[in-house]
Amino acid sequence: MVVVTDSTASLPSALVRDRGLVVVPLQVVIGDEILDEALSEEEGAEGGATPARVAEALRGHQAVSTSRPNPAAMGRVYADLAADGATEIVAVHLSGEVSGTVESARVAAREASVPVHVVDTRQVGVATGYAALSAAQTLDAGGSAEEAADAARRRAASATSYFYVDTLEFLRRGGRIGAGAALLGSALAVKPLLSITDGVVGPLERVRTTTKALARLEELAVRDVLSAGGEGGVAVEVGVAHLANPERAERLAAHLLERLTGEADVELVGGEVRCVELGAVLGAHVGPGMVAVCVSPV
């Protein structure tokens, strides 16, 4: 049994290899050029779409858009896995509210030669990655494909995701947030904080400066970790993601690690707060400068 996810899950390539995951790339369109999202440094060197390339294109006011894998592409992935001996597949993807990827998976699943259990995580980015990892862990522990899919849904439902963007313009261009909200943010010259609620990107709060925005992300993440614990405490993974903003992201990750390590009832899985650069596809919609934090109880 095999877990399939997509490139927006923001999983490091080494972790993908270690857990035996299969990652389907989404595509980025820069000008007239259609590129698969790079899943590793090697693919980036070979011409795949990297976060740095997308950030440069956005700064240069080039036309940048994204595209889901179509059902035929998903079908080929499933057929190749079946040919390699897979008997069942668990497909864990980003929210169907922001991408048609999960719908492509469902269409392809109907034609697949083996059962495909499709999970709409109703999340994006790191939270989708954590859900896919939970599915893989369930299979490794001897669980069924149905149990793995349920584990992914539960993990995704318990996660909270918040992010800061320098401007709402890129989300507006991609149709991920309304023009009214984008105009309001620009008119007031505020720094928007957003969240993922039931699979949809929406405004959460407005603050006046970048420093205050990052401090608020920290407070929201710590609050959610502490509120997730019961009498026995909580085991949790916390991830920070960014696009072309490594210093601020690493500073936020370090602050969270320091604060959460000191909490007696919190088990920080792996003893770390993982900090990653967001992939090219999601980066195309949020723009350079974005910093996100995800809290995912295990």
N, C-alpha and C positions, 0 to 999 in steps of 0.2 A: 504494500500500500504506500502511496506517494502523496506528499503534500505539494500542491502547486500554489504559488502566489504571483503577484505582479511586481514590477519594478518600483512602484510607488511605496512599497513597504519599507524602503530605506534600511535594508538589512546589509551589513557588511558582507562582502563576498566570502571571506573566510568562515563566517558563521553559517552562511548558506551551504557551503561545502560540508562543514562539520555535521550539520543537521540533515543533510541529504534532501534539501528543498530544491524545487524546480521553479525558476523565476521567469515569467513571461514579460518581455519588455513592451512598454508603451512607446509611442513615437512622438518626436518633437519635429515640428515644421518650422525651419528658420528661413525666411524668404521663400525661395522655391525649392529648398533642399529638405528632403524627408529623411530623418535619422532615427534609428532605434536608440532608446535610452541606454547609455553605457552602464553595464552592470559591474564593471571592474576598471581598474586603471588601464589594463591591457586593451579592453574594448574602446576606452576613450582614446588611446593612442592610435587605434585603427580607424578612427573616424566616427565613433558613436557619440551621441549627444551627452555632454558632461555638464555638471552644474556651472563650471567656470565659463563654458562656451555660451550657455543660456544667459548667464548674468551679463556677459559682455554684449550679447546681442540686444538685451533689454536696455542696457545703458546707452547703446548706440541707436536706439529707437527703431531697430529692425522689427519687422513683423514676425511674431513668434506665436505659434499655436501648438496644440497637442492633439493626438489621435489615439483612440483605443485600438487594441488588437481586434480584428474582425473575427466572426465565428469560425471562418475557415482556418485562420491562424491558430486559434485555440484548438480546433479539431485536430490539426496536425500534431500539436503538442500531445494531446491525449492518445492519438494513434501511435506516436513514437514510444510513449511510455508503455502502452499495452504491448507493443512489439518487443520491448525490453523485459517484459514479464510482469508488469503491474497488473494486479487483479482488481484494485479499486483506487480511486483518486479523490482526494479532498482538495477542493479549489477555494482558496481564501483570498478575497479581493476587497479593494477599496469601495467605499460607499457608492451604491447605485444612484444616489442623488447627485453626485458630482461627476460620474463617469459611466459610460456604457460598457465598461469592461465586464462587470458581473453579468450583464445581459448577454454579452457574447459568450461567456462561459456557459450560461444556461442553454443557449441555443445549441452550442457544440456538444453539450452533455447529452442532449436528446439523441444525437447521432453516434455517440461514442460506443465502442465495442465492449467497454467495461463500465461499471457504475461510477458516476462522478457526482460527488456530494458538494454542491456549490454553496458557499457561505458569503453573504453580503455583510461585511463587518459593520457597516454604517459608520466607519471611521476612515481616516486618511493617514498616510505617513507611518510614523513609528508605531502607533496603536494597531494598525493592520499587521505590521511585522510581528508584534507580540502575539497577536491572535494566531498567526501562522505557526509561530514557534510552539504555542500551546498544543496545536493540533499535532505537530510532529512529536512532541513529548508524550502525548497520549498514545500514539502509535508505538513509540519506542517502549512504552510500559506495557504493551500487549493489548491495548484497547482496540476496539473496532473502528472502522471508518466513520460510522454514525456517531460514536462516542467522541472521536476526534473533531468532527464538525461541530458537535454540541459544545465541546471545550473551547473551540475558537469563538463561537458565538458568545459564550459566557464571558470569556476574557475581554472580548471587544466591548461588550455591554458595560463592563465594570470600569473601563478606562475613561479617563478624562483628558482632553487635549485643548491646550490654549496656545495662541500665538500672537506675536506682535509683528506688524508690518510697517515699513516706512511710509507707504502709501497704499490706498485701496484701489488705485487705478488699474493695476494688473488683474486683480480679482474682478473688477468691473468689466474689463475687456473680455475676459474669458467667460463672462456670464455667471460667475460663482457668487456674486453679491450684487444687490440691486444698485442701479445708478443713483438713486436717492441717497442711500447710505454712503456711497463713495463721494458724492458731491458734498454731503454734510461734513465728512471727515476733512476734506480739502478746504472747505470754507472756514472751518474753525481752527485750522492749522493744528490739529491734535494728533496724537499718536494712538491709533486704534488697537485695541485688544479684541481678538475674536476667539470663538470657541466652535466646537463641533457638537451640534445638538441634533440627535436623531438623524444623523447622516448629512446634515446641512451645515454649511459655513454661515455663521451669523455674528453680528456685532455683540460684544460683551460689555466693554467699558471704554471710556475715552480718557486718556491722561495727557498731560501737557508736554512731557519730555521723554526722551528715550530712556534716561536713567530711571525715571519713575515707572515706565512700562516694564522694564526688566525686573525691577524690585517687586512689582505687582505679580508678574509671572512666578517669581520665587514664592511669594506668599500664598498664591493660589495652589501651587504644587504642594507645599508643606501642609496647607489646610486639608487638601484632599487625601494625602497620605495618612494623616492623623485621624481623619474621620472615617477612613476605611477599616481601621482596626477595631476588633472586638475585645473580649476579655483576654483572649490569647494573643493579642497583638496582630500584626499584619506582615505578610511577606509581599514585597512590592518591587517592581522594576520601574525605574524612572529614567526617561530618556530626554535628551535635549537635541534639537535639530536646528540647522541654520542654512541660509544661502548667502554665501560671500560675506559672512559675519563671524569668523571663527573666534576672535578675541572675546567678543561679548558672550557668545555661546559657551565658550570654555569657562569664562568667569562665572556664569550662571550655574553651570554644572558643578564647579568647585564649591560655590556657596551652598548648593543643595546637598552635596555630599557631606560637607562639614555639619550642616544642621541636622540631617537625618541620621548620620552616624551616631550622634549624641542622644537619640531617642531610644529609650529602653525597650519600648514595645514595637519597634520597627525593625524588621529584617530586610535590609537592602540586598536584593539578590545579586550575588557576585561581588558584593562590597563596592559597587561602583555606580556612578551615574554616567551612562553611555552618552557620548557626544558625537553626532554624525552630521555630515553635510547632506542636506536634502537633495534628492535626485533631480534630474533635469526637468522631468515632466511637472512635478509639483512646483518646482522652482519657477517655471514659466508663468505660473498663475499668482504667485505671491511676491515675486520680485526680489532683487538684491536687498540684503539687510534683514530679512525675516529671521526671527528666532522663535522657536516653538518648544513647549515642554509637554511631555506626556507622562501621566501617572497611571500605572497598570498593575493593580493587585493581582497576585498569582493565584 
